[in-house]
Amino acid sequence: MEVVEEIVIVGAGIAGLTTSLGLHRLGIRSLVLETSESLRTTGFAFSTWTNAWKALDAIGIGESLRRQHETLRRGDHEVRCVQRKLLLEALANELPSGTIRFSSKVVSIEESGYFKLLHLADGTILKAKVLVGCDGVNSVVAKWLGFKPPAFTGRHGIRGRANYKNSHGFDPNFMQFFGNGVRSGAIPCDDKTVYWFFTWSPTNQEKELEKNPAEIKQFMLSKLGNIPDEIKAVIKNTELDAFVSSPLRFRHPWELLWGNISKGNVCVAGDALHPMTPDLGQGGCSAIEDGVVLARCLGEALLKNSRQEMKGKSEQGKEEYKKIEMGLNKFANERRWRGIDLISTGYMVALMQGSEGKMMSTLNKYLVPILARWLLQKADFDCGKLSSI
């Protein structure tokens, strides 16, 4: 049995839910398919910079999230460490009931005239006028568009969250440390929660440690070097089920230059489009930007199309497909260079901060102001409002 849907978004992560909410604000319904049984909160938290807050304001949830997270001291920029769970819940709670369909895994995609047929693992077949892939680094939609799997950087990242019964006592600062091939840091989310991260290039033996949370925790503590004891205590006091380890992957920037971000009535956004290393703190921020821009471009195409009178069902389908294609092409053109810029800059920052040796450690002291300036420049970006009118 085939079920017809106007817009199907694969993946209920940051990009997928932002796109869906943006469309909802414009009066356009979408269906979001999520493989897991509930909202995915892996990753715990991420830095949200000025560019992300502008995008969150555009979809109407900025103020509610501000009330739940501390402002970090970062000059004139608005920066907070936002808990992923709270962000996803804020997005999902604003969507109409039934928008998100959990336990829905897309296994294959095929053409059917002006539609795409999505075959789900449970045997359901969805017929979509628009298909948006927000299904992460292992995206089925990105693969259909011709993208290769993201490349491994050779580095691994461990991220965690420490919860305190009383106030943790940290000032609202971004605390970051690097040297001897290790980059680590801690960021307060609110007065009782601290998010922390640790990245390094593991040996084969060290990769085996990741199978045992207790051992990898002790390994991290031994590699932190001369950082303040109170920062070490954050990791030491983190429960074993409150951190996650994973290899860091990215898409080669030239793939975005030559690849199909969109094709016909299909496109990708978020990590399915531009997976990047976490060194700029822009992965989640750019996914939110994607959602706003994509909703705007689709809204312009679909709302303009609905106001026009067209003769014949076949002619209407053809015209509608063309307008959708143009809208997705516009999204691709707007986001292509932004993605290339963030991926490339993040990789260069990682290369410099993750280097080993005394010479690089000394050189990094002089590079800090340059790296900080790069970071702030990428955050000084406005993706615009939901509507161009």
Secondary structure as the mmCIF struct_conf table of DSSP 4:
data_model
#
loop_
_struct_conf.conf_type_id
_struct_conf.id
_struct_conf.beg_label_comp_id
_struct_conf.beg_label_asym_id
_struct_conf.beg_label_seq_id
_struct_conf.end_label_comp_id
_struct_conf.end_label_asym_id
_struct_conf.end_label_seq_id
STRN STRN1 GLU A 2 VAL A 10
BEND BEND1 GLY A 13 GLY A 13
HELX_RH_AL_P HELX_RH_AL_P1 ILE A 14 ARG A 25
TURN_TY1_P TURN_TY1_P1 LEU A 26 GLY A 27
STRN STRN2 LEU A 31 LEU A 33
BEND BEND2 THR A 35 SER A 38
TURN_TY1_P TURN_TY1_P2 THR A 42 GLY A 43
STRN STRN3 ALA A 45 THR A 48
HELX_RH_AL_P HELX_RH_AL_P2 THR A 50 ALA A 58
TURN_TY1_P TURN_TY1_P3 ILE A 59 GLY A 60
HELX_RH_AL_P HELX_RH_AL_P3 GLY A 62 ARG A 66
TURN_TY1_P TURN_TY1_P4 ARG A 67 GLN A 68
BEND BEND3 HIS A 69 HIS A 69
HELX_LH_PP_P HELX_LH_PP_P1 GLU A 70 GLU A 70
STRN STRN4 THR A 71 THR A 71
HELX_LH_PP_P HELX_LH_PP_P2 LEU A 72 LEU A 72
TURN_TY1_P TURN_TY1_P5 GLY A 75 ASP A 76
BEND BEND4 HIS A 77 HIS A 77
STRN STRN5 ARG A 80 GLN A 83
HELX_RH_AL_P HELX_RH_AL_P4 ARG A 84 ASN A 93
TURN_TY1_P TURN_TY1_P6 GLU A 94 GLU A 94
BEND BEND5 LEU A 95 LEU A 95
HELX_LH_PP_P HELX_LH_PP_P3 PRO A 96 PRO A 96
TURN_TY1_P TURN_TY1_P7 SER A 97 GLY A 98
BEND BEND6 THR A 99 THR A 99
STRN STRN6 ILE A 100 ARG A 101
BEND BEND7 SER A 103 SER A 103
STRN STRN7 VAL A 106 SER A 112
TURN_TY1_P TURN_TY1_P8 GLY A 113 TYR A 114
STRN STRN8 PHE A 115 LEU A 120
TURN_TY1_P TURN_TY1_P9 ALA A 121 ASP A 122
BEND BEND8 GLY A 123 GLY A 123
STRN STRN9 ILE A 125 GLY A 133
TURN_TY1_P TURN_TY1_P10 VAL A 137 ASN A 138
HELX_RH_AL_P HELX_RH_AL_P5 VAL A 140 LEU A 145
TURN_TY1_P TURN_TY1_P11 GLY A 146 GLY A 146
HELX_LH_PP_P HELX_LH_PP_P4 PHE A 147 PRO A 150
STRN STRN10 ALA A 151 ASN A 163
BEND BEND9 LYS A 165 ASN A 166
BEND BEND10 PRO A 172 PRO A 172
STRN STRN11 MET A 175 GLY A 179
TURN_TY1_P TURN_TY1_P12 ASN A 180 GLY A 181
STRN STRN12 VAL A 182 ASP A 190
TURN_TY1_P TURN_TY1_P13 ASP A 191 LYS A 192
STRN STRN13 THR A 193 TRP A 200
HELX_RH_AL_P HELX_RH_AL_P6 ASN A 204 LEU A 209
TURN_TY1_P TURN_TY1_P14 GLU A 210 LYS A 211
HELX_RH_AL_P HELX_RH_AL_P7 PRO A 213 LYS A 223
BEND BEND11 ASN A 226 ASN A 226
HELX_RH_AL_P HELX_RH_AL_P8 ASP A 229 LYS A 236
TURN_TY1_P TURN_TY1_P15 ASN A 237 ASN A 237
BEND BEND12 THR A 238 THR A 238
HELX_RH_3T_P HELX_RH_3T_P1 LEU A 240 ALA A 242
STRN STRN14 PHE A 243 PHE A 250
HELX_RH_AL_P HELX_RH_AL_P9 PRO A 253 TRP A 258
BEND BEND13 GLY A 259 GLY A 259
BEND BEND14 ILE A 261 ILE A 261
STRN STRN15 SER A 262 LYS A 263
TURN_TY1_P TURN_TY1_P16 GLY A 264 ASN A 265
STRN STRN16 VAL A 266 VAL A 268
HELX_RH_3T_P HELX_RH_3T_P2 GLY A 270 ALA A 272
TURN_TY1_P TURN_TY1_P17 LEU A 273 LEU A 273
HELX_RH_3T_P HELX_RH_3T_P3 PRO A 278 LEU A 280
BEND BEND15 GLY A 281 GLY A 281
HELX_RH_AL_P HELX_RH_AL_P10 GLY A 283 SER A 306
TURN_TY1_P TURN_TY1_P18 ARG A 307 ARG A 307
BEND BEND16 GLN A 308 GLN A 308
BEND BEND17 LYS A 311 GLY A 312
HELX_RH_AL_P HELX_RH_AL_P11 LYS A 313 GLN A 353
TURN_TY1_P TURN_TY1_P19 GLY A 354 GLY A 354
BEND BEND18 GLY A 357 GLY A 357
HELX_RH_AL_P HELX_RH_AL_P12 LYS A 358 ALA A 379
BEND BEND19 ASP A 380 ASP A 380
BEND BEND20 LEU A 386 LEU A 386
#
